[in-house]
Amino acid sequence: MEQLNLLDYGFILGYLLLTLVIGLWFSKRASENVDEFFLSGRQLPWWIAGTGMVATTFAADTPLAVAGFVAKNGIAGNWVWWTFVSGGMLTVFFFARLWRRAEILTDLEFIELRYSGRAARFLRGFKAVYFGLFINAVIIGWVNLAMFKIIRIMLPELNPEWAIVALVVLTTFYSGLSGLWGVSITDAVQFVIAMAGCIILAVLAVNSPAVVSAGGLTKALPSWMFDFFPSFSPAGTDRSVTGAAALTFASFAAMAFVQWWSSWYPGAEPGGGGYIAQRMMSAKNEKHSLLATLWFTVAHYCLRPWPWIIVGLASLVMFPDLPMNQKEDGFVYVMKAVLPPGLKGLLIAAFLAAYMSTLSTHLNWGTSYLINDFYKRFLKTDGDERHYVNISKITTFLTAAFALYITFFVLETITGAWEFIIQCGAGTGFVLILRWFWWRLNAWSEITSMVVPFIVFGCINFFTTITFPFSIFIIVAITIAATLVVTYLTKPTEQAQLETFYRTTRVGGLLWKKVSVNLPDVESDKGFVMLFADWALGIIMIYAILFGTGRVIFGDLVQGVLFLGGGLVAGALIFADLNRRGWNNLN
């Protein structure tokens, strides 16, 4: 690889300087109080909040992981995350407005709004540390691991360990300085830079000498690798690409029919949650919350994946001898091979943008848990706003340091971390969705749904040969059964707490009849049939645009236009219904 030239360094340094300037610009505003630091004073417009969501899920690890999925199972391998469309649309139409309406600082604060007693207090404190520190560190760790691989391959003259440390320190500095306002604005800038870089890379990869001399991607690779849907054969048998096999229908079924509603996963939590809920709660009002989540879902599934998929396919042609456990590195090897001087710096800046947007959001989100739901709730309840903001900044740095430890001493592969998180959260989604709509669930229900998946996952790994995604069926079934048993063996949430929750959220629905009958003055949500219709249309819209774009890219213009047309019609029907009923009062 040729050394970086002045233009390359200009792109990289210019991006880093821009990020620092934004952080300094919003530092004074973020220091006013914890509401400004963690929720931008609840004043984010939908397009900034939604772009922040999609920028956070577009991390340095994501293109590499997608390249790994493509190498293993072709384009259809992306169903491991495409199936979350259904859950994303459920959040758009059923939960986005409810999160904003709850007027809470974090989604963990919801626990003591919804449940009562010692179990609720324990659950809130436990989840604050478990998700805010440990799970958050794993997520940051795999993002760090991806950036580590990019630096090691693209910039071999640098020490990748120290480079990661330097980037973490810089990101922690500006996110700790500027709070969610600075994080959100930089996210929007970072998303544009990252997408532009990946599109340029995809174009160069397709036109690289190795791909052109092979007759193009479709001639160089097995035909099944371009199937958008899985194989209906018992197992993938075509192994023309070393170690690869077509995704089977059984694997697809586990993800399409069970995973999307049952598994907790960052950025795709059933019912919303985590930093997605944080952005919904930071929106100006319920309308902006819904629109932000809708824009996020469209951008997440329709705008982002095709440049990554194309580069992943190109990497199989250009570097066919990479072992399967290194296929995800092929994305970076393509960068190294096809980028001319000048564009190397742009692509490195693009990946820095993707990496830092995710890192900054996770640091801010994790710190919000540790401060609002643990420190402020249990350790120091009488501090002033300045005290909590200062402690938040210190905690941000400590969380980053712990994540660095996880990066260098615990994690091995990115896709392996994804599968671990999905399996250990399998079954939890049942409670995360129904806790809004069924009064009988209590804190013990949610605790059970968190503990049982770990136990079942451990038993499956130690005593059977069952692998992901088939393990999902077993983990979910046992978790739901255990959750229901515990629910009926323990006392329900106190009636007064249930009435406070219902009055605050006005959630509505038949499963709240026992509570709503005592609150005739509360005008709760109605029109659930139309919300389900919008949900179904939203799913159709996303998949139609996703597949239509893919068909056009691979030259099937007729099918591509039909898919895209269907997506636009579905979108038009959704907007017509929302306009008819009123965005802020969808009854």
Residue pairs with C-beta under 8 A, 6 or more apart in sequence:
1 154
1 156
1 336
1 344
2 341
3 157
4 12
4 155
4 341
4 344
4 345
5 341
5 342
5 345
7 341
7 342
7 345
8 341
8 342
8 344
8 345
8 346
8 348
9 345
10 345
11 342
11 345
11 346
11 348
11 349
12 345
12 348
12 349
12 352
14 349
15 193
15 349
15 352
15 353
16 170
16 352
18 189
19 170
19 174
19 186
19 189
19 190
19 356
20 170
20 173
20 174
22 174
22 178
22 182
22 185
22 186
22 189
23 173
23 174
23 175
23 177
23 178
23 182
23 186
24 174
24 177
24 178
25 178
25 182
26 177
26 178
26 179
26 181
26 182
26 185
27 177
27 178
27 182
29 36
29 41
29 179
29 181
30 36
30 37
30 177
30 178
30 179
30 180
30 181
30 182
30 389
31 37
31 179
31 386
31 389
32 385
32 389
33 385
33 388
33 389
34 105
34 371
34 372
34 376
34 385
34 388
34 389
34 392
35 41
35 42
35 105
36 179
36 180
36 181
37 179
37 180
37 364
37 389
37 392
38 105
38 106
38 179
38 180
38 278
38 364
38 367
38 368
38 372
38 392
39 105
39 180
39 278
39 281
39 282
40 179
40 180
40 181
40 184
40 282
41 181
42 281
42 282
42 283
42 284
43 282
43 284
44 52
44 180
44 184
44 279
44 282
44 283
44 284
44 288
44 292
45 283
45 284
45 288
46 283
46 284
46 287
46 288
46 289
46 290
46 291
46 292
46 295
47 188
47 291
47 292
47 295
48 184
48 185
48 187
48 188
49 184
49 279
49 280
49 282
49 283
49 288
49 289
49 292
50 279
50 291
50 292
50 293
50 294
50 295
50 296
50 299
51 187
51 188
51 191
51 295
51 296
51 299
52 183
52 184
52 187
52 188
52 279
52 357
52 361
53 267
53 275
53 276
53 279
53 292
53 293
53 296
53 300
54 191
54 295
54 296
54 299
54 300
54 303
54 304
55 187
55 188
55 190
55 191
55 194
55 354
55 357
55 358
55 361
56 187
56 267
56 275
56 357
56 358
56 361
56 362
57 267
57 300
57 358
58 191
58 194
58 195
58 304
58 354
58 357
58 358
59 143
59 146
59 354
59 355
59 357
59 358
59 359
60 143
60 146
60 147
60 150
60 351
60 354
60 355
60 358
61 142
61 143
61 145
61 146
61 147
61 414
62 146
62 304
62 308
62 354
63 198
63 307
63 308
63 311
63 312
63 331
63 354
64 146
64 149
64 328
64 329
64 331
64 332
64 414
65 146
65 328
65 414
65 415
65 418
66 78
66 305
66 308
66 309
66 312
66 331
67 308
67 311
67 312
67 315
67 327
67 328
67 330
67 331
68 312
68 327
68 328
68 414
68 415
69 77
69 78
69 80
69 312
69 415
70 77
70 78
70 225
70 309
70 312
70 313
70 316
71 77
71 241
71 243
71 244
71 312
71 315
71 316
71 324
71 327
71 328
71 330
72 243
72 244
72 245
72 324
72 327
73 230
73 236
73 244
73 245
73 246
73 247
73 251
74 222
74 224
74 225
74 226
74 227
74 244
74 246
74 247
75 225
75 226
75 227
75 228
75 309
75 313
75 550
76 227
76 228
76 229
76 230
76 231
76 246
76 247
76 252
77 247
78 305
78 309
79 230
79 247
79 252
79 255
79 256
80 255
80 418
80 469
81 268
82 301
82 543
82 546
83 255
83 256
83 259
83 260
84 259
84 260
84 265
84 268
85 260
85 297
85 301
85 539
85 542
85 543
86 260
86 261
86 539
87 260
87 261
87 268
87 269
87 270
87 429
88 268
88 293
88 296
88 297
88 300
88 301
88 542
89 297
89 535
89 538
89 539
89 542
90 261
90 270
90 271
90 433
90 535
91 269
91 271
91 272
91 276
91 293
91 297
92 290
92 293
92 294
92 297
92 535
92 538
93 290
93 531
93 534
93 535
93 538
93 586
94 271
94 436
94 531
94 535
95 271
95 272
95 280
95 436
96 272
96 280
96 286
96 289
96 290
96 292
96 293
96 294
97 286
97 289
97 290
97 586
98 436
98 505
98 507
99 107
99 272
99 277
99 280
99 281
99 289
100 280
100 281
100 283
100 285
100 286
100 288
100 289
101 286
101 504
101 505
101 506
102 110
102 113
102 281
102 504
102 505
103 504
104 110
104 113
104 281
105 281
105 368
105 372
106 277
106 278
106 281
106 368
106 369
106 372
106 373
107 272
107 273
107 274
107 277
107 278
107 281
108 124
108 127
108 128
108 131
108 369
108 372
108 373
109 124
109 372
109 373
111 120
111 123
111 124
111 127
111 443
111 446
112 120
112 121
112 124
113 500
113 501
113 504
114 120
114 435
114 493
114 497
114 501
115 123
115 442
115 443
115 446
115 493
115 497
116 443
116 493
116 494
116 496
116 497
117 443
117 493
117 494
119 442
119 443
119 444
119 447
119 490
120 443
120 493
121 377
121 378
122 443
122 447
123 443
123 446
123 447
124 373
124 377
125 373
125 374
125 377
125 378
126 447
127 369
127 373
127 450
128 369
128 370
128 372
128 373
128 374
128 377
129 369
129 370
129 374
131 274
131 366
131 369
132 365
132 366
132 367
132 368
132 369
132 370
132 373
132 374
132 399
133 366
133 370
133 399
133 402
135 266
135 421
136 362
136 365
136 366
136 369
136 399
136 403
137 399
137 402
137 403
137 405
137 406
138 406
138 410
138 411
138 417
138 420
138 421
139 266
139 362
139 417
139 421
140 358
140 359
140 362
140 363
140 399
140 400
140 403
140 406
140 407
141 403
141 406
141 407
141 410
141 411
141 417
142 411
142 414
142 417
142 418
143 355
143 358
143 359
143 362
144 164
144 168
144 359
144 403
144 404
144 407
145 407
145 411
145 413
145 414
145 417
146 355
146 414
147 164
147 167
147 351
147 352
147 355
148 160
148 161
148 164
148 407
149 329
149 332
150 332
150 335
150 348
150 351
151 158
151 160
151 163
151 164
152 160
153 329
153 332
153 333
153 335
153 336
154 332
154 335
154 336
154 344
154 348
155 163
155 348
161 408
164 404
164 407
165 404
167 352
167 355
167 356
167 359
168 359
168 400
168 403
168 404
169 400
170 356
171 356
171 359
171 360
171 363
171 400
172 359
172 363
172 396
172 397
172 400
174 182
174 186
174 360
175 182
175 183
175 359
175 360
175 361
175 363
175 364
175 396
176 363
176 392
176 393
176 396
176 397
177 393
178 186
179 364
180 278
180 282
180 364
183 357
183 360
183 361
183 364
184 279
184 282
186 356
186 357
186 360
187 357
187 360
187 361
189 353
190 353
190 354
190 356
190 357
191 353
191 357
193 349
193 350
193 353
194 350
194 351
194 353
194 354
194 357
195 303
195 304
195 307
195 350
196 346
196 350
197 346
197 347
197 349
197 350
197 351
197 353
198 304
198 307
198 308
198 311
198 350
199 307
200 343
200 346
200 347
201 307
201 311
201 334
201 335
201 338
201 339
201 347
202 306
202 307
202 308
202 310
202 311
202 314
204 338
204 339
204 343
205 211
205 310
205 311
205 314
205 315
205 318
205 334
205 338
206 216
206 217
206 310
206 314
208 314
208 318
208 334
208 337
208 338
210 317
210 318
210 337
211 217
211 220
211 314
211 317
211 318
214 220
214 317
217 226
217 310
217 313
217 314
217 317
218 226
218 554
220 317
221 240
221 241
221 313
221 316
221 317
222 238
222 240
222 241
222 244
224 231
224 236
224 238
224 246
225 241
225 244
225 246
225 313
225 316
226 554
227 246
228 547
228 550
229 252
230 246
230 247
230 248
230 249
230 251
230 252
231 246
231 247
231 248
231 249
232 249
233 246
233 248
234 248
234 250
235 245
235 248
236 244
236 245
236 246
236 247
236 248
237 245
237 246
238 245
238 246
239 245
241 316
241 320
242 320
242 321
242 323
242 324
243 323
243 324
243 327
244 316
244 324
250 470
251 469
251 470
254 469
254 470
254 472
254 473
255 469
255 472
258 472
258 473
258 476
259 422
259 426
259 469
259 472
260 268
260 270
261 270
261 429
261 430
261 433
262 270
262 426
262 427
262 428
262 429
262 430
262 472
262 476
262 479
262 480
263 270
263 422
263 423
263 425
263 426
263 427
263 428
263 429
263 472
263 476
264 270
264 273
264 421
264 425
264 428
264 429
264 432
265 421
265 422
265 425
266 274
266 275
266 421
267 274
267 275
267 276
267 300
269 276
269 277
269 429
269 432
270 428
270 429
270 430
270 432
270 433
271 429
271 432
271 433
271 435
271 436
272 280
272 293
273 432
274 365
275 361
275 362
275 364
275 365
276 293
276 296
278 364
278 365
278 368
279 292
279 296
280 289
280 292
280 293
281 289
283 289
283 292
285 584
286 583
286 584
287 583
287 584
290 578
290 583
291 583
294 538
297 538
297 542
298 541
298 542
298 545
301 542
301 546
302 542
302 545
302 546
302 549
305 546
306 549
306 550
306 553
308 331
309 550
310 553
311 331
311 334
312 330
312 331
314 334
315 322
315 327
315 330
315 331
315 333
315 334
316 327
316 330
318 330
318 333
318 334
318 337
319 330
319 333
319 334
322 329
322 330
322 333
325 413
328 413
328 414
328 415
335 344
335 347
339 347
359 400
363 396
363 399
363 400
364 396
366 399
367 392
367 395
367 396
367 399
368 392
370 395
370 399
371 388
371 391
371 392
371 395
375 388
375 391
375 395
376 383
376 388
380 387
383 391
411 417
419 468
422 468
422 472
423 453
423 457
423 468
423 471
423 472
423 475
424 453
424 454
424 457
425 453
426 453
426 457
426 471
426 472
426 475
426 476
426 479
427 449
427 452
427 453
427 475
427 476
427 478
427 479
427 480
427 483
428 446
428 449
428 450
428 453
428 479
430 449
430 476
430 479
430 480
430 483
431 441
431 445
431 446
431 449
431 483
432 446
432 449
434 441
434 511
435 441
435 445
435 446
436 505
436 507
437 507
437 509
437 511
437 512
438 511
438 512
439 492
439 493
439 498
439 511
439 512
439 514
439 515
440 487
440 488
440 492
440 511
441 487
442 487
442 490
442 491
442 492
442 493
443 493
444 486
444 487
444 490
445 483
445 486
445 487
445 490
448 479
448 482
448 483
448 486
448 487
449 479
449 483
452 478
452 479
452 482
452 483
453 475
453 479
456 474
456 475
456 478
456 479
457 471
457 475
460 466
460 471
460 474
460 475
466 474
492 498
495 515
495 518
498 515
499 515
499 518
499 519
501 507
502 512
502 515
502 516
502 519
502 522
502 524
503 519
503 522
506 522
506 523
506 524
506 525
507 524
507 525
508 516
508 524
508 525
508 526
508 528
509 524
509 525
509 528
512 524
516 522
516 524
525 586
525 587
526 587
527 581
527 586
527 587
530 577
530 581
530 586
531 586
533 577
534 574
534 577
534 578
537 570
537 571
537 573
537 574
538 570
538 574
540 566
540 567
540 570
541 567
541 568
541 570
541 571
541 574
542 567
543 567
544 563
544 564
544 566
544 567
544 570
545 563
545 564
545 567
545 568
547 563
548 559
548 560
548 561
548 562
548 563
548 564
548 565
548 566
548 567
549 560
549 564
550 560
551 557
551 559
551 560
551 563
552 560
552 561
552 564
578 586
581 587
